[in-house]
Amino acid sequence: MGGPGEQEKHDGQQGKHDGGSVAVEDSDAQLVLMVRSGDQSAFETLFARHRSSARNVAAAQLDNFADVDDVVADAFTSVYQALAAGKGPETFFRAYVLTTVRRVAHRMNRDASRTSPTSESHILDTVHAHDDPAVAKFESSAVAQAFRSLPQRWQEVLWYVDIEGLKPAAVAPLIGLSPNGVSALALRARERLRQEYLQNHISSSAGKDCEEYSTQLGAYSREGLSPRNQARVQEHLEGCPQCTALLLDLNDVQTAMRAWIFPLVTGVAFTSAFPGLAGAGA
């Protein structure tokens, strides 16, 4: 996906190579290109980077924990075959892998349920997120629409920093930026997400009052309005639960993304896949 985020430079974080070996500094996007050119060691690096997250999602998805490693192995094999065939992701490798894990886990659960005794209702009654009508709600939510409207590079940095809660230094090698570059890109992406979210809210809200004041909520939350306009927005909020709820969402974008975006990609709630991070700030 193109867009302004795709213009970000790598801040001198290009990987250094010696005889074709993979460098620690290689970004996921660089490694994907290397895999497509036949470098299997590049995929081994991708596997090492993303295996832990894949296991977390598989464990949260599966009915039988003993199947976790099989699901992860099958998912990465599928991704490797896609890349070798010139398909698969260009950027945002993590999301592609976790989506693949979700699909493989669902297939394994489904196959197991066909061979399990019907008395095991705890298996037969398992709800899989991508078969659940709630997925349609996720996809149509203002947060999901706003997130999907961003360039993939911006989605990627928000995923790592705001959803998974990684520090910029940990994200830097994954996306090919310096830690400072990660922080700066996350700020830009977060602000654009708020803007897109506001626009989606305005499009779906009724009444000229909400349309007028919704456009000012971002600046209001940062106390960036003139005293007069700050007071006018405050007065509107006191009588408008809808805009008040929106303001709360804008001030807690991380929680909103964890609640809506993470299940879209993985098929499970964030708290199920990363219980140790649930409720923690980035």
N, C-alpha and C positions, 0 to 999 in steps of 0.2 A: 504494500500500500504506500502510495506516495504522500507527499505533504511536507510541511516545513520541518517536521521532526527528522525527516530523512536527510536533511542537510547538515545535521550535526557531524562534526569532525571527531576523529578518534583521539585528539589531545595527546598525540605522541605515544599512544598505547598499542601501536602495532606490534605484533609478536615478532620476536627475533628467532631466526631459524639457523640451524647448523646441520647441513647435510640432509635437510628435509624433515627433521624432527619437529614435533609440535612444541611450541613455546607456551609457557604458562600464561603469557599476556594475550594470547589469541582470544578474540571474542568468539561467541557462539556463531555469529554470522560468518566469520572467517573460517571457522572449523567446518561449518556446513559446506562451504565452497571447496574446502580441501577434501572432504568426504566424496563430493561429487566428482572430484578429479582422481579418485581412486586411493586416497590416503586413509587406510583403515585405522592407523594410530590416532587420527583426528577424531574418529568416532569413539574410540576408547576414552578419549578425554571428555567428550560430551557425555558418555555413559557415566563416568566417574563424577561429573558435576551434577547430574540430574537424577542419579539413581536413588538417593535418599528421599527426595520429594516424591518420586514415582512410587516407592515402597509405601510411603505414608498414605498416598491416595488409594493405592491398591488395597491396603489393609482396611481402610475405611469403607471401601466398596464391597469387598468380598464377604460372602457368607462363611467361607472356610479359610481361616488365616493361613493354613498350610499351603494354600495356592498362591500366596503373595509373590514368591520368587519366580514361579512359573509365569504369572501374569506379567511381571516386569520384564522378564526375558523375552516373552513373546512380543510385548509392546515395542521394545527396543529393536528387536529383529525386524518388525514391520516398518519401523521408522528408517532403519538402515537400508532396507530394500527400496523404500520410496526414494531416499536420497540418491542411492546408486543408480536409480532409473531416471534421475533428473527431476523428480517430483518432490513433494514435501515442502517444508517451510523455507522461506528465505530469511526471515528473522523470527524472533520470539519463539525459539526452539522449545523452551520449557512448556509453553501452553500447548504446543503440538504434541509433545510427549505425554503430558498429563491427560489430554483428550483421548489419545490412543490407549492409554492405560484404562481409562474409564470404559471405553468400548470393549476392550479385551476382557476386563473384569465382568462386565455385564454378560458377555457371551458365555463366560465360564459359569457364572451363576445360573444362567438360563439352561445350559446343558446339564448342570448338576441337578436342577429342579426336575428335569424330565426323567431322570433315573432314580430320584429319591422317592421313598414311600410317601403317599399322600397324607399319612398321619403326621408327617413332620411339617405342620402348618407354619412353623416359624420360618421355614425356608420358602414355602410356596407363597406366603403372604408378604415376602420382602418386596418393598417398593424401590424401583430403580429410577433415579432422577430423570433420565432422558425419556422414560416412558410415562412419567408423571405429568399431568396437566400443569403442574406448577412451573414447569420449564417454560411454557408459553408466557406465563406471568413474568418470569425472570427476563426473558428476551424482550418483552415489551416494556419493561420498566424504564423510567427515565434515566436511571443510572447506567443500565446496560446499553441503552441507545447512545448515551453520551460517550461511554467508554469505547464503543465500537467505531464511533466517528473519528477517533484520534488516529494519527499515524501509528503503525505497529511499533515503531521504536519508542514512542511515548507510552503506548500500552505496556510495553515490556518494562520500562523503568518504573512505572506506577505499580505493576505487578510485584516486582521485587522489593521496592522500598515501602510502599503503602499497604500492600496485601500480605506479603510474606514477612515484612518487617525486617529485611536485611539492611545492614549498614552500607553506606556508599562504598566503603573500601571493599566489601564483599561483592558488591554488584559490579564494580569497575571492570574486572577482567571478563565478566560475562557479556557485557555490551560494548567493550572496547573504548571506554572513557576513563579519565582520571577520576578519583573520588570527588574532587570538586566539580568536575564535569557532570557526574551523576547527580549531585545535589542540585546543580543549576538546571539540568534537564527535568528533574522531578518537579521543581518549582514551576517551570513553564508548563509542563504537562498537567499538573494539578490545577493550575489556574485555567487552562483551556478546558479541562474537564468540568470545572465549575461553570464556565461560560456556556458550554454545550448543555449542561444539565439545566441551567436556568432557561435556556432557549426552549428546551423540550417542555419544561414546566409551563412556560408562557403559552406555548402552542396548544397545550391541553387544558389550560385553566380558563374559566369563564369569568367575564367581567372586566371592564376596562381598568378598574382600580388595581386588581392583581397584576395585570399586564404592565401598568405604569410602575408599580413598586417592586415587582420581581426583578426588573432590570437593574435595580439599585441595591439589591440585597448583598451582592458580593462586596461592593464598596462599603456598604453599611457595616458589614461584619468586621471590616478592617478599619472602621472609623475614618473612612476616606471621603466622606461627604461633607459638604458645608454644614455648619451648625443648624441652619434652617432646614435643609433637606434631611439631615440626620433626625431631627425632631419630627418631621412629617412621616418618615418611614416608621419611626417608633410608634407614632400614633396609629398608623395603619396596622402594624403588627398586633397592637393591643386588641384590635377588633377582628383580626383575620387569622383563625387557626391554621388555614392552609399555608399561608406565607410564613407563619411562625414555624410550622413543621419543616418547611423548605429551608429556612434559615438554620435550623438545627442540623439538617442534613449537610448543608454547605460547610458548617463548622466541624463536621465529623465525616469527611469524605472517606477516610480510611475504613471506618466501620461500615459505611454504605457499600464500599467496594467489596469488602470481605463478605458481606451479607448477600450481595447480588452477583458479583462477577466471578468469585471463586467457584460457586456451584455451577455456573454456566460452563466453565472449563472442565471441572473435575467430576461433576455429578454428585458431590457430597458437600456438606456444610464445612466451613473453614474449621470450626471447633472439633469436627470429627477427624480431620486430616492432620491438623497441627494443634492439638490441645494445649501444648506447652506455650504457644504463642497467642492463644485466644485471649483477647482483652488487653494484650500488651501493645504499647506504642511502637512506632518504627524507630 
